[in-house]
């Protein structure tokens, strides 16, 4: 895959003034590079992540680097739907507009269950973001034109569908890659169905593959191996280019529900059908309304 060109990222200083962004996982990796890109251009940016210490450190670092003081931290654990709801409530209580939600955070190669009893990668990568977006949807509509950008992956091409029983069980595969592929297919389906459901509300949606990036997602790989497998990967700044493009490019204002690679529209997995997207939405909506298991 060709590396994204730096020219693909618009860089006009101050052209995002008056626009408010929320980036999940904004304290590290692609998310932090995305926050930097938005802050350099004058946007107000909220970083939502688990660690207060890391989140506030990232806020301070980006403010010092860019001179933009319009940055804030929100606590968010996507593996816990109660935390997701609390994060949305904290943002809504600020009574600010929200012009762009960037669903960036994610996990890969990890096994387990979320607090609510879902396969870890499905629960974090899809269901947590589904719940967050749903809770913020009215605010996005009130701030229209608004966008929802979801960082998926070309790994979604490896999924043939979604086993809705398996996503309610602990990760089955040792390396967890089949589960990761399913979670990323869910990202694409979610973006497509969200586009259909918000077509008349001034909200447009985008799913994307950021490229294979040398980010913290590889931190569990042993040290002797990690430099070898990451040396040909994109930097986090390069990986953020398509996220920034989908979040801010004026030419995409009338596009919605599409999938992007290297700042260009691409065909998603054939398994990403409207029927599966509708079923995933209905099930996700029901799951998010249920109390967590005791």
C-alpha positions in Angstrom: 0.0 0.0 0.0 1.3 3.4 -0.9 2.1 5.8 2.0 -0.4 8.6 2.3 0.9 11.9 1.1 1.4 14.6 3.7 -0.3 16.9 1.2 -3.6 15.0 1.7 -4.0 16.6 5.1 -5.2 20.2 4.8 -3.0 22.4 7.0 -4.6 25.9 7.0 -3.9 27.4 10.4 -7.1 28.3 12.2 -9.5 26.9 9.6 -11.2 24.7 12.2 -11.8 27.6 14.7 -15.3 27.3 16.1 -15.4 23.5 15.5 -15.5 21.0 18.3 -14.1 17.5 18.1 -14.1 14.5 20.4 -11.5 11.8 19.8 -11.5 8.5 21.6 -8.1 7.1 22.4 -6.7 10.6 21.8 -3.8 10.2 24.2 -1.7 7.9 22.1 -0.9 6.6 18.7 -3.1 7.6 15.7 -5.5 9.2 18.1 -2.9 11.6 19.5 -1.6 12.4 16.0 -5.2 13.2 15.0 -5.6 15.5 18.0 -2.4 17.3 17.1 -3.6 17.8 13.5 -6.9 19.2 14.7 -5.4 21.4 17.4 -2.8 22.9 14.9 -5.7 24.1 12.8 -7.6 25.8 15.7 -10.2 23.2 16.6 -11.5 22.6 20.1 -10.6 19.0 20.9 -11.6 16.6 23.7 -9.5 13.5 24.3 -11.5 10.6 25.7 -9.4 7.8 27.2 -9.1 5.5 30.3 -6.1 7.0 32.1 -6.6 10.4 33.5 -2.8 10.9 34.0 -2.1 10.0 30.4 -5.0 12.0 29.0 -4.1 15.1 30.9 -0.5 14.7 30.0 -1.5 14.5 26.3 -3.6 17.6 26.6 -0.7 19.5 28.2 1.8 18.3 25.5 -0.5 19.2 22.6 -1.3 22.6 24.0 2.4 23.3 24.5 3.2 22.1 21.0 0.4 23.8 19.1 -0.3 26.9 21.3 -4.0 25.8 21.3 -5.5 25.9 24.8 -8.9 24.6 23.7 -8.2 21.0 24.7 -9.8 18.9 27.4 -9.8 15.4 28.8 -12.8 13.1 29.3 -12.6 9.7 31.2 -13.7 6.8 29.0 -13.4 3.0 29.2 -15.0 1.5 26.1 -15.0 -1.9 27.8 -17.5 -0.7 30.3 -20.8 0.7 29.0 -21.5 2.5 32.3 -18.2 4.4 31.7 -19.3 5.1 28.1 -22.6 6.6 29.3 -20.8 8.6 32.0 -18.4 10.1 29.4 -21.3 11.1 27.1 -23.1 12.7 30.1 -20.0 14.7 31.1 -19.6 16.1 27.6 -23.3 16.9 27.3 -23.3 18.7 30.6 -20.8 21.1 29.2 -23.6 22.4 26.9 -21.2 22.7 23.9 -21.7 21.8 20.3 -20.1 18.6 18.8 -19.2 18.9 15.2 -17.1 15.7 14.7 -16.9 12.5 16.8 -13.9 10.4 15.9 -14.2 6.8 17.1 -10.5 6.0 17.0 -9.7 3.9 20.1 -9.4 0.1 19.8 -7.8 -3.1 20.9 -6.2 -5.9 19.0 -4.6 -9.2 19.9 -6.1 -9.3 23.3 -8.4 -11.9 24.7 -11.2 -11.6 27.3 -14.6 -10.2 28.1 -15.8 -6.6 28.7 -17.5 -5.6 31.9 -20.8 -6.2 30.2 -20.0 -9.7 29.0 -19.0 -9.2 25.4 -16.0 -10.5 23.5 -13.3 -8.0 24.3 -12.5 -6.6 20.8 -16.1 -6.6 19.7 -17.1 -4.9 22.9 -14.4 -2.2 22.8 -14.0 -1.6 19.0 -17.7 -1.7 18.1 -20.2 -1.8 21.0 -18.5 0.9 23.2 -18.4 3.3 20.2 -21.9 2.4 19.2 -23.1 3.4 22.7 -21.0 6.6 22.7 -22.3 7.7 19.3 -25.9 6.9 20.2 -25.6 9.0 23.4 -24.2 11.9 21.5 -26.3 11.7 18.4 -28.8 14.4 19.3 -26.0 16.8 20.1 -24.3 16.0 16.8 -27.6 16.7 15.0 -28.1 20.0 16.8 -24.5 21.0 15.8 -25.0 20.1 12.1 -23.3 19.9 9.7 -21.6 17.1 11.8 -19.6 14.0 11.1 -18.9 10.6 12.7 -15.6 9.1 11.7 -14.8 5.5 12.7 -11.4 4.0 12.4 -11.9 0.5 11.1 -9.2 -1.6 9.3 -8.6 -3.5 6.1 -8.7 -6.5 8.4 -12.5 -6.3 8.0 -12.0 -8.0 4.7 -11.1 -11.2 6.6 -14.5 -11.5 8.2 -17.2 -13.5 6.4 -20.0 -12.2 8.7 -20.8 -11.9 12.4 -21.5 -14.8 14.7 -23.8 -13.1 17.2 -23.4 -15.9 19.7 -19.6 -15.7 19.6 -19.6 -12.0 20.4 -21.2 -12.9 23.7 -18.4 -15.2 24.7 -14.7 -14.9 25.7 -12.3 -14.6 22.8 -11.8 -18.1 21.3 -8.7 -17.7 19.1 -5.2 -17.4 20.7 -4.1 -14.5 18.6 -7.6 -13.0 18.5 -7.3 -12.0 14.9 -10.6 -13.5 13.6 -12.3 -11.6 16.4 -10.5 -8.4 15.5 -11.6 -8.8 11.9 -15.2 -9.2 13.0 -15.0 -6.1 15.2 -13.7 -4.1 12.3 -16.4 -5.4 10.0 -18.8 -4.2 12.7 -17.2 -0.7 12.4 -17.9 -0.6 8.7 -21.5 -1.9 9.1 -22.1 0.6 11.9 -21.0 3.5 9.7 -23.2 2.4 6.8 -26.3 2.0 8.9 -25.7 5.2 10.8 -25.5 7.0 7.5 -28.9 5.6 6.5 -30.4 6.5 9.9 -29.1 10.1 9.9 -29.5 11.0 6.3 -32.0 13.8 7.1 -30.3 15.0 10.3 -27.2 16.8 8.9 -24.8 14.1 10.0 -22.4 12.3 7.6 -20.4 9.2 8.5 -17.1 7.7 7.4 -15.2 4.4 8.1 -11.6 4.1 7.2 -8.4 2.0 7.2 -5.5 4.1 8.5 -2.8 1.9 7.1 -0.5 -0.5 9.0 0.8 1.8 11.6 3.7 1.4 14.1 1.5 2.4 17.0 1.0 1.3 20.6 -1.3 -1.5 19.4 1.9 -3.6 19.0 3.2 -2.9 22.5 2.5 -6.5 23.6 4.8 -7.9 21.0 8.2 -8.9 22.6 10.9 -6.3 22.2 13.3 -8.3 20.0 10.6 -8.8 17.4 8.7 -5.5 17.7 11.3 -3.3 15.8 11.5 -5.8 13.0 7.7 -6.0 12.3 7.2 -2.3 12.7 10.1 -0.8 10.8 8.2 -0.8 7.4 5.0 0.5 9.0 3.6 4.0 8.7 4.3 6.5 11.4 1.3 7.6 13.6 1.3 10.9 11.8 0.9 9.2 8.5 -1.7 6.9 9.9 -3.8 9.9 11.1 -4.0 11.5 7.6 -7.1 9.6 6.5 -8.8 10.2 9.8 -8.2 14.0 9.4 -9.3 13.8 5.8 -12.6 12.2 6.7 -13.1 14.6 9.6 -12.4 17.8 7.8 -12.3 17.6 4.0 -14.9 19.9 2.6 -15.3 17.8 -0.6 -16.7 14.9 1.6 -19.6 17.0 3.0 -22.2 15.3 0.9 -20.7 11.8 1.1 -21.8 9.4 3.8 -21.5 5.8 4.9 -18.5 5.1 2.7 -15.1 3.4 3.4 -11.8 5.1 2.8 -8.2 4.0 2.3 -5.3 6.5 1.7 -7.8 9.4 1.5 -9.8 7.7 -1.3 -13.0 5.8 -1.3 -12.6 2.0 -1.5 -15.0 -0.9 -1.8 -15.7 -2.5 1.6 -16.0 -6.2 2.3 -18.9 -7.9 0.4 -20.1 -9.1 3.7 -21.0 -5.5 4.6 -24.6 -5.7 3.5 -27.5 -3.5 4.5 -29.3 -6.5 6.0 -26.4 -7.4 8.3 -25.9 -3.7 9.1 -29.5 -3.4 10.2 -29.3 -6.6 12.3 -26.1 -5.5 14.0 -27.7 -2.1 14.8 -30.8 -3.7 16.3 -28.9 -6.1 18.4 -26.4 -3.4 19.5 -29.2 -1.1 20.5 -30.8 -3.9 22.6 -27.5 -4.9 24.2 -26.7 -1.3 25.2 -30.1 -1.0 27.0 -29.5 -4.0 29.1 -28.0 -3.8 32.7 -24.5 -5.2 33.1 -24.3 -8.7 34.5 -23.9 -8.9 38.3 
